[in-house]
Amino acid sequence: MQPIVLLVGRMPNIGKVVEQLDHLPIQWLGAHDHAEVVRQLDSEPRIECVIMGAGLDDRVRGDLVGLIADLRPDICMYLKDRASGPDGLVPFVERIVERLVLQDRKRDAA
């Protein structure tokens, strides 16, 4: 079963990121606002981590971080920096997934 990662950010950027990372053995979920984050977290208990882009307003990002921590204190969150710009999102997500999610799976299987 593939690990599930929730990407939070501006639409349609999330869709573009998923297209560029379709080579990874990950099931991707996306969310762009408070209601969608709640729906995804409530409906999918197997989410392994949340990766948040930098395109959302700081107030919204802070709200979502608090919301995720309240609803699912069992999962890690990774927030992208603003300095690397929109083009930095795909490499950021790829690094997180390859180094943390997939390597943890390989270690657990060994």
N, C-alpha and C positions, 0 to 999 in steps of 0.2 A: 504494500500500500504506500502510495506516495505521500511525503510530508505536505502539509498544508501551510501556506504562508499568506497572511493578509496584508495586502498593499493598500496604504491609505494615502490619498493625494488627490490632485485635481484630475477631473475627467476632461478629455480623453487620454491624458498622459498615461494613466494606469494601463489602458489597453495597449498602447504603444510599447510600454515596458514589457508587458507579458509577451507580445509578439517577438521582441528581441531576445527574450530569455526562454523561448519555447524548447531549447535544447536541454534545459535542466529538468530532471525528474521531479518536478514540483507541481502540486495542484495549487493554482493561484486563485485567490479571492480578492475582490477589490471593494473599496469603500471610499466615499468622498465627503461624507458629512456625519454628524452625530447619529442620526436615525439609522443610517446604513451600517455604521460601525456596530451599533447595538444589535441590529438584525443579524449581522455576520457572526458576532461573538455568541449570541444566543442560539443560533441555528447550527453552528459547527464546533463541537467540543474538541475536535482534533487539531485546531490551529496551533502550530508550534511557535510562531513568533509573528510580530507585527513590524512592518517596515513602513515608516512614514516619510514621504517626500517633504521638500522644503517649500513647496509652492503655496501651501495654506498659510493664512494669516497667523501670527504668533498667538493671538487669543484663542483661535480655533484649535491650533495645535496643542496648546496647554489644556484646553477643555478635553480634547480627545485623549491626551495622556492620562489625565485624572480619571476619565471614564473607563478606559481600558484597564488601568490599575485597580479600580474598584470592582469591575465586572469579572476580570480574569487575572488575578494576581499571580497565577501560575505561568504566565507567558512573558517572554522578554520582548522589549520594544527597542527598535533601533531608529533613530531620527537622523535624517540626512542633513548635512550642513548646507548653508545657502551659498557659500563661497564657490563651490564647484559648479554652480548653475544647473540648469535643466539637463544639460548633457551629462552631468555627473550621476544622475539617478540610476541608469542601467548598470554602470560599473559598481556603484555602491551596493545595489541589491544583489548583484552577482557575487561580490565578495562576501557579503553576509551569508548568503545561502550556501555557497561552496565551502566556506571555512567553518561555519558554525552548524548549520542545519544538516548538511550532507555528511560532514566529517563526524559529527556526533552519532549519526545513524550507523556509519561504518564502524565506529568504535563499539557501539552497543551490540552490533551483530558479531563482532569478533570474540 
